[in-house]
Structure formats: C-alpha cells, structure tokens
C-alpha cells in the first residue's frame, strides 16, 4: 500500500485504525470475540476456553458490553440463581471480517500454512478467503492499494 502525496498527517484521534486498536487491541477482547463467534456465551465457558482470570474476564466483558460489542442477557438454569450470558451485537458481529483476516494472517505467518481449523462455506464446504474489492466489486491486489485523502463537506 502506498500513500498519496497529497495525504495529510491524520491525528490519532481521527484515525479509524488507531481508534479500533484502542477498542480491540487487548488479547482478552480478541479471544472473547473469537469465542462469541464460535457460539460461546456463558462466563464459565468463556473463562475455561480462553484462560482468563475471573477478574480479567469480568472487567473485559463489562467493557465490551459498555462498548456495545456484546449484549448481556439474564438466564436461569432450573434450581440455580440468575446468571448472565453475553451475545454479539450487530456492532460486534460486524467485526467478523477483521477476525477472519487476523486468523488468516496467523495461519500464514505464524502457523506457516499449517492451521488446525479453516473457515469454509457451509453450503459448499469450500475454504473461503477475504478479498479487497473496489466500489464496482472488482478484486484489488494489495500492491495496487493507495491511501488517499477524503474531501470532507464544509462545516
């Protein structure tokens, strides 16, 4: 990816990547999202699967509810006290392609194309991959990308 010569320096406060990193850049957040996409909802299930301490998981879940990535829903098993489960919101579900991209990167560069799981189309069973598309739906190769300024409407 290249930078357009007319691209101004963007402050971190106005940079979507910087803001997303602040929101998502913690290991527990990404692992909780992974589990939520796999169908995990309940505290003990999440704790067991990601290995977080009770306090770390509780703090992170509360922050993710506050950030509207997860919704907290009450449930009660017969004979038990009320507990809560955590489900993805629309905002949380919209992170799916980002998690897929991180998983693909990890498979390629860390696991050296030897992953234990892969994402497939449940209709065909074929592996899927992410692609960058232009506004007309054509695939854009990575070496053809360029960052350019966006003209903002007058204030």
Secondary structure, 3 states (H helix, E strand, C coil): CEECCCCCCCCHHHCHHHHHHHHHCCHHHHHHHHHHHHCCCEHHHHHHHHCCCHHHHHHHHHHHHHCCCEEEEEECCCCCCCEEEEEECHHHHCCHHHHHHHHHHHHHHCCCCCCCCCCECCCCCCECCCCCECCCCCECCHHHCEECCCCCCCC
